[in-house]
């Protein structure tokens, strides 16, 4: 077999047979051997062989011969490669070299004067055996190698002989797989692609499998491309994963199998590197109770359930940053999501009443989020109040005002009812009263002629015990008997009234009119004649 790109073989010259009897000598026969003529054709042949670009295979010039017996060699990367070459050219001066490739793009692998760290001679100092060893073979060492004999001339070293070429294939295992994720973090619920790459392997056959927490997941077929040196292959495989909130501790695995490998290779990726979970924020107490002036109140900002753990908490008062003394660090529970508590103590002075306190949180260099509360300050509680009444001083003041108003209303209603009942009870006073008639004037005498002239008096009796005061009787005194429809129940209900009569009609005795009802405010007075 000839490797691609190798120089073409030259056909071997076949000796020309002598012509038989009666046959003409062929035109291709050699020139006759005469003095001065036999050496000329041989000299031309040697010169042509030296000046021309030789073909593949061993060339024969007199007793010169070069042999490169290996056509194909397969070696595993990391092992030693042996390339065989022998020659019988002892009389022609010039070096022997090993070249990789043919033509203008060839590369010198070994010569007798240079330094090549990975290449050594199999037989040092030999003039016929130019076999070499290449240590720690690499995938880029694959190619076609030629053993070449050069001849010294006035113009320098000239190509004299070379072998057919040996095609070297390097069985190489793939490099360790590398898993790469997105360039920035994503929120839970987002579908994110991940890529696994490996290269430098030969032959082309390779198998790729994806695992999430040791459970296999489906992925696209890997893409196989030829490497830069055309001697090995590269692989790229992609899988899409939908991120979840609890993936902060999950692991993604790319497993690669190849014929050169004795065990699969694994590349891993922590899904937490591609995940961002925003925190929940709560400001306590919520809502805050009013605080007494000059008391110290404590506020707590609870930041919970976030990933990664880089978070900054800042306290603001009316938009101005406050100095925080208690700076806490995030804690990582078993779930993998971080949490943090930041506390702030405030002296409740009068000028801080109505101040707006803000807990501002910046997570993973994202836009800030905050929670706000308002500080309410009240006057100090009175002595003797319980802790509960002091904390609810504002509500107690409202309740007290309502209670006072209700009490006043009850007293007013009670007084009104009392007055109504007092008026009603006056109709049940003493059934007797002394009536004192003053001296009659001339106008009164003229009115006595009317027998039906009756005078009614409105009697307002105070319900209280009074001492009966006897009036002196004289000639002008008249007495009247006041009767009620019902006798009093006891002496305490007797009421006496002194009536100064302006005018009492003197008429014949007649039956008293029908008594008024108990609740009546009027009483009938009858004056008997003397």
C-alpha positions as CSV (number, residue, x, y, z in Angstrom):
1,X,0.0,0.0,0.0
2,X,1.1,3.5,-0.7
3,X,0.1,6.4,1.6
4,X,-1.8,9.3,0.0
5,X,0.6,12.0,-1.1
6,X,3.6,9.6,-1.4
7,X,5.8,10.0,-4.5
8,X,5.0,7.8,-7.4
9,X,6.8,4.6,-7.8
10,X,9.2,4.3,-10.8
11,X,8.9,1.1,-12.8
12,X,11.9,-1.2,-12.5
13,X,14.1,-1.5,-15.6
14,X,13.9,-4.9,-17.1
15,X,17.0,-6.3,-18.8
16,X,16.7,-6.6,-22.6
17,X,17.2,-10.1,-23.9
18,X,19.8,-10.8,-26.5
19,X,18.3,-11.2,-30.1
20,X,18.3,-14.7,-31.4
21,X,19.6,-15.9,-34.7
22,X,18.1,-14.1,-37.6
23,X,16.6,-11.4,-35.3
24,X,17.4,-7.7,-35.4
25,X,18.8,-6.1,-32.4
26,X,16.1,-4.0,-30.5
27,X,16.5,-0.3,-30.5
28,X,16.2,-0.4,-26.7
29,X,19.3,-2.6,-26.2
30,X,22.2,-1.1,-24.5
31,X,25.1,0.4,-26.4
32,X,27.9,-2.0,-27.3
33,X,30.6,-2.2,-24.8
34,X,33.5,-0.5,-26.5
35,X,36.4,1.4,-25.0
36,X,35.2,4.8,-23.9
37,X,31.6,4.1,-24.5
38,X,30.5,1.6,-21.9
39,X,31.0,4.1,-18.9
40,X,29.0,6.9,-20.5
41,X,25.5,5.4,-20.3
42,X,26.1,4.3,-16.7
43,X,27.3,7.7,-15.7
44,X,24.2,9.3,-17.2
45,X,21.9,6.9,-15.3
46,X,23.6,7.6,-12.0
47,X,23.4,11.4,-12.6
48,X,19.7,11.1,-13.5
49,X,19.0,9.1,-10.4
50,X,20.8,11.7,-8.2
51,X,19.4,14.9,-9.7
52,X,15.8,13.7,-10.1
53,X,13.1,13.5,-7.3
54,X,13.0,9.7,-6.6
55,X,9.9,7.6,-6.4
56,X,8.7,5.3,-3.7
57,X,10.5,2.1,-2.9
58,X,14.1,1.1,-2.7
59,X,16.4,2.4,-5.4
60,X,19.3,0.6,-6.7
61,X,22.4,2.4,-7.7
62,X,25.2,-0.1,-8.0
63,X,25.2,-1.8,-4.5
64,X,23.1,1.0,-2.7
65,X,19.8,0.0,-1.2
66,X,17.3,1.5,1.4
67,X,14.5,-0.5,3.0
68,X,11.5,0.8,5.0
69,X,9.4,-2.4,5.5
70,X,6.4,-1.0,7.5
71,X,3.4,0.1,5.5
72,X,1.0,0.8,8.4
73,X,1.5,1.1,12.1
74,X,-1.2,1.6,14.7
75,X,-0.1,2.8,18.2
76,X,-1.9,4.0,21.3
77,X,-1.3,7.5,22.5
78,X,1.3,7.5,25.3
79,X,3.1,4.5,24.1
80,X,6.4,4.2,22.1
81,X,6.4,4.2,18.3
82,X,9.2,2.3,16.4
83,X,9.9,3.1,12.8
84,X,12.3,0.7,10.9
85,X,14.8,1.7,8.3
86,X,18.0,0.0,7.0
87,X,20.5,0.8,4.2
88,X,23.4,-0.8,2.4
89,X,24.9,2.4,1.2
90,X,28.3,2.5,2.9
91,X,30.4,4.2,0.3
92,X,28.3,7.3,-0.5
93,X,28.7,10.0,2.1
94,X,25.7,11.9,3.3
95,X,23.2,11.8,6.3
96,X,20.1,9.7,6.8
97,X,16.9,11.6,8.0
98,X,13.4,10.8,8.9
99,X,10.7,13.1,7.5
100,X,7.0,13.4,8.3
101,X,5.1,14.2,5.1
102,X,6.5,14.7,1.6
103,X,7.1,17.7,-0.4
104,X,7.5,21.3,0.7
105,X,5.3,20.8,3.8
106,X,7.5,18.0,5.3
107,X,8.8,18.1,8.8
108,X,12.2,16.7,10.0
109,X,11.5,14.2,12.8
110,X,15.2,13.0,13.2
111,X,18.6,13.6,11.7
112,X,22.1,12.7,12.9
113,X,23.1,16.1,13.9
114,X,20.0,17.7,15.5
115,X,18.4,17.4,19.0
116,X,15.0,15.7,19.2
117,X,13.8,15.1,22.8
118,X,11.3,12.3,22.1
119,X,13.3,10.6,19.3
120,X,16.2,8.2,19.8
121,X,18.1,5.7,17.5
122,X,17.5,2.0,18.1
123,X,21.2,1.3,17.3
124,X,23.4,4.2,18.2
125,X,26.4,4.8,15.8
126,X,25.2,2.3,13.2
127,X,25.8,3.2,9.5
128,X,23.2,0.8,8.2
129,X,20.4,0.7,10.8
130,X,18.5,3.9,11.1
131,X,15.5,2.6,13.0
132,X,14.1,5.2,15.5
133,X,11.9,5.2,18.6
134,X,9.4,8.0,19.3
135,X,8.4,8.1,23.0
136,X,5.0,9.3,24.4
137,X,3.2,9.2,21.1
138,X,0.5,11.9,20.7
139,X,-2.5,12.2,18.4
140,X,-0.7,14.8,16.4
141,X,2.1,12.3,15.7
142,X,-0.2,10.5,13.3
143,X,0.9,10.8,9.6
144,X,3.2,9.3,7.0
145,X,6.9,8.9,7.8
146,X,9.8,8.5,5.3
147,X,13.4,7.3,5.8
148,X,15.6,9.4,3.4
149,X,19.3,9.0,2.4
150,X,21.0,12.2,1.3
151,X,24.3,12.6,-0.6
152,X,26.8,15.3,-0.2
153,X,27.5,17.6,-3.1
154,X,29.0,21.0,-3.9
155,X,25.5,22.5,-3.6
156,X,24.8,20.8,-0.2
157,X,22.9,17.6,0.7
158,X,21.0,16.1,-2.2
159,X,18.2,13.5,-2.0
160,X,19.7,10.1,-2.9
161,X,17.4,7.4,-1.6
162,X,14.1,7.1,0.4
163,X,11.7,4.5,1.5
164,X,8.1,3.8,0.6
165,X,6.7,5.6,3.7
166,X,5.0,4.2,6.8
167,X,1.4,5.4,7.6
168,X,1.1,5.9,11.4
169,X,-2.3,5.9,13.1
170,X,-2.5,6.9,16.8
171,X,-5.3,5.4,18.9
172,X,-6.1,8.2,21.3
173,X,-8.5,8.4,24.1
174,X,-10.7,11.5,24.4
175,X,-9.7,14.3,26.7
176,X,-11.5,14.7,29.9
177,X,-15.1,15.9,29.1
178,X,-15.8,19.5,30.1
179,X,-19.4,20.6,30.9
180,X,-20.2,24.3,30.4
181,X,-23.4,26.1,31.3
182,X,-25.0,29.5,30.6
183,X,-23.0,32.7,30.9
184,X,-25.3,34.2,33.5
185,X,-27.6,32.8,36.2
186,X,-31.3,32.0,35.5
187,X,-34.4,31.9,37.6
188,X,-36.3,28.7,38.5
189,X,-38.5,27.5,35.7
190,X,-36.1,28.6,32.9
191,X,-34.9,26.0,30.3
192,X,-31.1,26.2,30.1
193,X,-28.7,24.4,27.6
194,X,-25.6,22.7,28.8
195,X,-22.7,21.5,26.5
196,X,-20.2,18.7,27.0
197,X,-17.0,18.7,24.9
198,X,-14.1,16.3,24.5
199,X,-11.4,16.0,21.8
200,X,-8.2,14.4,20.5
201,X,-9.6,10.9,20.2
202,X,-9.2,8.2,17.6
203,X,-10.9,6.2,16.2
204,X,-14.2,8.1,15.6
205,X,-16.5,5.9,17.6
206,X,-17.6,7.5,20.9
207,X,-20.7,7.3,23.2
208,X,-22.1,10.1,25.3
209,X,-24.7,9.9,28.2
210,X,-26.2,12.6,30.4
211,X,-27.2,12.1,34.0
212,X,-28.9,14.4,36.6
213,X,-28.3,13.2,40.1
214,X,-27.5,9.7,38.7
215,X,-30.8,9.6,36.7
216,X,-30.3,9.5,32.9
217,X,-31.9,12.3,30.9
218,X,-32.4,12.6,27.1
219,X,-30.0,14.6,25.0
220,X,-29.2,15.4,21.4
221,X,-26.9,13.2,19.3
222,X,-23.3,14.3,19.8
223,X,-21.6,16.1,16.9
224,X,-18.3,14.6,15.7
225,X,-15.8,16.8,13.8
226,X,-12.3,16.3,12.5
227,X,-9.5,17.8,14.6
228,X,-7.1,20.5,13.5
229,X,-4.3,18.1,12.5
230,X,-6.8,15.7,10.7
231,X,-5.4,12.9,12.9
232,X,-8.1,12.9,15.7
233,X,-11.7,13.9,16.3
234,X,-13.6,16.2,18.6
235,X,-17.0,15.8,20.1
236,X,-19.8,18.2,21.4
237,X,-23.0,17.1,23.0
238,X,-25.9,19.4,24.3
239,X,-28.7,18.8,26.8
240,X,-31.5,21.2,27.9
241,X,-32.5,21.3,31.6
242,X,-35.4,23.1,33.2
243,X,-34.1,24.5,36.5
244,X,-36.0,24.0,39.7
245,X,-35.7,25.9,43.0
246,X,-34.3,22.8,44.8
247,X,-31.5,22.3,42.1
248,X,-29.0,24.3,44.1
249,X,-27.5,21.0,45.2
250,X,-28.1,19.0,42.0
251,X,-25.3,17.7,39.8
252,X,-25.2,17.3,36.1
253,X,-22.9,14.6,34.7
254,X,-21.6,14.0,31.1
255,X,-20.3,10.4,30.7
256,X,-18.1,9.5,27.8
257,X,-17.2,6.0,26.5
258,X,-14.5,5.2,23.9
259,X,-12.8,2.0,22.6
260,X,-9.4,3.2,23.9
261,X,-10.8,3.8,27.4
262,X,-10.9,1.1,30.1
263,X,-13.5,3.1,32.1
264,X,-15.9,5.9,31.2
265,X,-14.8,9.5,31.7
266,X,-17.1,11.9,33.6
267,X,-17.5,15.6,33.4
268,X,-19.7,17.3,36.2
269,X,-21.5,20.6,36.6
270,X,-23.2,21.9,39.7
271,X,-26.6,23.3,38.7
272,X,-26.3,25.9,41.5
273,X,-23.8,27.7,39.3
274,X,-26.5,28.5,36.8
275,X,-29.3,29.1,39.3
276,X,-30.5,32.3,41.1
277,X,-33.3,32.2,43.7
278,X,-34.5,35.6,44.8
279,X,-35.1,36.1,48.6
280,X,-38.4,36.7,50.4
281,X,-38.2,39.7,52.8
282,X,-40.2,40.4,55.9
283,X,-39.9,43.3,58.3
284,X,-40.8,42.6,61.9
285,X,-42.8,43.7,63.9
286,X,-45.5,44.0,61.3
287,X,-47.2,46.4,62.0
288,X,-45.3,48.0,64.8
289,X,-47.1,49.1,68.0
290,X,-46.7,52.7,69.2
291,X,-43.6,53.2,71.4
292,X,-43.2,55.4,74.4
293,X,-40.9,58.3,73.9
294,X,-37.2,57.7,74.8
295,X,-37.7,53.9,74.7
296,X,-35.6,51.6,72.6
297,X,-37.4,49.6,69.9
298,X,-35.9,46.7,67.9
299,X,-36.7,45.9,64.2
300,X,-35.7,42.7,62.5
301,X,-35.4,42.3,58.7
302,X,-35.8,38.5,57.8
303,X,-34.3,37.6,54.4
304,X,-35.1,34.0,53.6
305,X,-34.7,31.4,50.8
306,X,-32.1,32.9,48.5
307,X,-29.2,31.5,46.4
308,X,-26.3,32.3,46.0
309,X,-25.4,33.6,49.4
310,X,-24.0,37.0,48.4
311,X,-26.6,39.5,49.8
312,X,-26.3,43.0,51.2
313,X,-28.8,44.5,53.8
314,X,-29.0,48.3,54.3
315,X,-31.2,50.2,56.8
316,X,-32.6,53.6,55.8
317,X,-34.4,56.3,57.8
318,X,-36.5,58.6,55.6
319,X,-34.2,57.6,52.7
320,X,-30.9,58.2,54.5
321,X,-28.7,55.3,55.3
322,X,-28.3,54.4,58.9
323,X,-25.4,52.9,60.7
324,X,-26.0,49.3,61.5
325,X,-24.1,47.8,64.4
326,X,-25.4,44.2,64.3
327,X,-24.2,42.8,60.9
328,X,-25.1,39.1,60.5
329,X,-23.9,36.6,57.9
330,X,-26.0,34.4,55.8
331,X,-26.7,30.9,57.1
332,X,-26.9,27.9,54.8
333,X,-29.5,25.3,56.0
334,X,-29.6,21.7,54.6
335,X,-31.9,22.8,51.8
336,X,-29.1,24.9,50.3
337,X,-31.1,28.1,50.3
338,X,-29.6,30.8,52.5
339,X,-31.3,33.0,55.1
340,X,-30.3,36.0,57.1
341,X,-31.6,38.2,59.9
342,X,-30.6,41.8,60.4
343,X,-31.6,43.7,63.5
344,X,-31.8,47.4,64.1
345,X,-32.3,49.2,67.4
346,X,-33.8,52.7,67.4
347,X,-34.1,55.3,70.2
348,X,-37.6,56.6,70.1
349,X,-37.0,60.3,70.5
350,X,-39.8,62.8,69.8
351,X,-38.2,64.0,66.6
352,X,-38.3,60.4,65.2
353,X,-42.1,60.2,65.4
354,X,-43.5,59.3,62.0
355,X,-40.1,58.3,60.6
356,X,-40.1,55.7,57.8
357,X,-37.7,52.9,58.4
358,X,-36.6,50.8,55.3
359,X,-34.9,47.5,55.0
360,X,-33.2,47.4,51.6
361,X,-31.8,44.1,50.2
362,X,-29.5,43.7,47.2
363,X,-29.1,40.1,46.1
364,X,-26.4,38.9,43.7
365,X,-25.9,42.4,42.2
366,X,-29.6,42.5,41.2
367,X,-32.0,45.4,41.5
368,X,-32.7,46.3,45.2
369,X,-35.8,45.2,47.0
370,X,-37.1,46.7,50.3
371,X,-39.7,46.6,53.0
372,X,-40.9,49.7,55.0
373,X,-42.5,50.5,58.3
374,X,-43.4,53.7,60.2
375,X,-42.3,54.5,63.7
376,X,-45.1,55.8,66.0
377,X,-44.2,57.4,69.4
378,X,-46.6,58.2,72.2
379,X,-46.4,59.9,75.6
380,X,-45.3,57.9,78.6
381,X,-48.0,55.9,80.4
382,X,-49.2,56.9,83.9
383,X,-48.0,55.2,87.1
384,X,-49.9,52.1,88.1
385,X,-50.8,51.1,84.5
386,X,-50.0,47.6,83.6
387,X,-47.7,46.7,80.8
388,X,-50.6,45.8,78.7
389,X,-52.3,49.2,79.2
390,X,-49.1,51.0,78.5
391,X,-48.7,49.2,75.2
392,X,-52.3,49.9,74.3
393,X,-52.4,53.5,75.6
394,X,-53.8,54.8,72.4
395,X,-56.7,52.4,72.4
396,X,-57.4,52.9,76.1
397,X,-57.7,56.6,75.6
398,X,-60.4,56.1,73.0
399,X,-62.2,53.6,75.2
400,X,-62.1,56.1,78.2
401,X,-63.7,58.9,76.2
402,X,-66.5,56.6,75.0
403,X,-67.1,55.4,78.5
404,X,-67.4,59.0,79.9
405,X,-69.9,60.0,77.2
406,X,-72.0,56.9,77.9
407,X,-72.0,57.6,81.6
408,X,-73.1,61.2,81.1
409,X,-75.9,60.0,78.8
410,X,-77.1,57.5,81.4
411,X,-77.1,60.1,84.2
412,X,-79.1,62.5,82.0
413,X,-81.7,59.8,81.2
414,X,-81.9,58.9,84.9
415,X,-82.5,62.5,85.9
416,X,-85.2,63.0,83.3
417,X,-87.0,59.8,84.4
418,X,-86.7,60.9,88.0
419,X,-88.3,64.3,87.3
420,X,-91.1,62.6,85.4
421,X,-91.9,60.2,88.2
422,X,-91.7,63.1,90.7
423,X,-94.3,65.1,88.8
424,X,-96.5,62.0,88.5
425,X,-96.3,61.4,92.3
426,X,-97.5,64.9,93.2
427,X,-101.0,63.9,92.3
428,X,-101.0,61.4,95.2
429,X,-100.2,63.9,98.0
430,X,-102.2,64.6,101.2
431,X,-106.0,64.7,100.7
432,X,-106.3,67.7,103.1
433,X,-105.0,71.3,102.8
434,X,-105.6,74.5,104.7
435,X,-106.8,77.3,102.6
436,X,-106.3,80.9,103.9
437,X,-108.6,83.4,102.3
438,X,-107.4,87.0,102.5
439,X,-109.7,89.9,103.1
440,X,-112.1,90.5,100.3
441,X,-112.0,93.6,98.4
442,X,-115.1,95.4,97.0
443,X,-114.5,93.8,93.6
444,X,-114.6,90.4,95.3
445,X,-118.0,91.3,96.9
446,X,-119.5,91.9,93.6
447,X,-118.4,88.5,92.3
448,X,-120.1,86.6,95.2
449,X,-123.4,86.9,93.5
450,X,-122.3,84.3,91.0
451,X,-123.0,80.9,92.6
452,X,-121.3,79.0,89.9
453,X,-118.1,80.9,90.1
454,X,-115.5,78.2,90.9
455,X,-111.8,78.8,91.2
456,X,-109.3,76.1,90.5
457,X,-105.7,76.2,91.7
458,X,-102.7,74.4,90.4
459,X,-101.0,72.6,93.3
460,X,-97.4,71.6,93.0
461,X,-96.5,69.5,96.0
462,X,-92.9,68.7,97.0
463,X,-92.6,65.1,98.1
464,X,-91.1,65.7,101.5
465,X,-92.2,65.7,105.0
466,X,-93.2,69.1,106.3
467,X,-94.3,70.2,109.8
468,X,-97.9,71.2,109.9
469,X,-98.1,74.9,110.6
470,X,-101.4,76.0,112.0
471,X,-102.7,79.2,110.7
472,X,-104.4,81.6,113.0
473,X,-108.0,81.8,112.3
474,X,-109.8,85.0,112.0
475,X,-113.0,86.2,110.5
476,X,-111.7,86.2,107.0
477,X,-110.4,82.6,107.0
478,X,-112.2,80.0,104.9
479,X,-111.5,76.3,104.9
480,X,-111.7,73.9,102.1
481,X,-111.5,70.2,102.0
482,X,-109.5,68.7,99.2
483,X,-110.4,65.1,98.5
484,X,-108.4,62.7,96.3
485,X,-109.7,59.6,94.6
486,X,-107.4,57.4,96.7
487,X,-106.1,57.8,100.2
488,X,-102.4,57.9,100.8
489,X,-100.8,54.7,101.9
490,X,-98.8,56.2,104.7
491,X,-98.1,59.4,106.6
492,X,-95.0,60.0,104.7
493,X,-97.0,60.8,101.6
494,X,-99.0,63.6,103.3
495,X,-98.3,67.0,101.9
496,X,-99.6,70.3,103.1
497,X,-99.8,73.5,101.1
498,X,-100.7,77.0,102.1
499,X,-102.9,78.6,99.5
500,X,-103.2,82.4,99.4
501,X,-106.5,82.7,97.6
502,X,-107.0,85.7,95.5
503,X,-110.7,85.0,95.1
504,X,-112.9,82.2,96.3
505,X,-116.5,82.2,95.2
506,X,-119.0,81.6,97.9
507,X,-121.8,79.4,96.6
508,X,-124.3,77.0,98.0
509,X,-122.9,73.6,98.9
510,X,-123.2,71.2,96.1
511,X,-121.7,67.9,95.2
512,X,-118.1,67.9,94.3
513,X,-117.3,67.5,90.7
514,X,-116.0,64.2,89.5
515,X,-112.5,63.7,90.9
516,X,-109.7,64.1,88.4
517,X,-107.5,61.2,87.5
518,X,-104.6,60.3,89.7
519,X,-102.1,61.9,87.4
520,X,-104.0,65.2,87.1
521,X,-102.3,68.4,88.0
522,X,-105.6,70.1,88.9
523,X,-107.6,69.9,92.2
524,X,-111.1,71.0,92.9
525,X,-111.6,73.4,95.8
526,X,-115.1,74.0,97.3
527,X,-115.7,76.8,99.8
528,X,-118.7,76.3,102.1
529,X,-120.8,79.3,103.3
530,X,-120.6,80.5,106.8
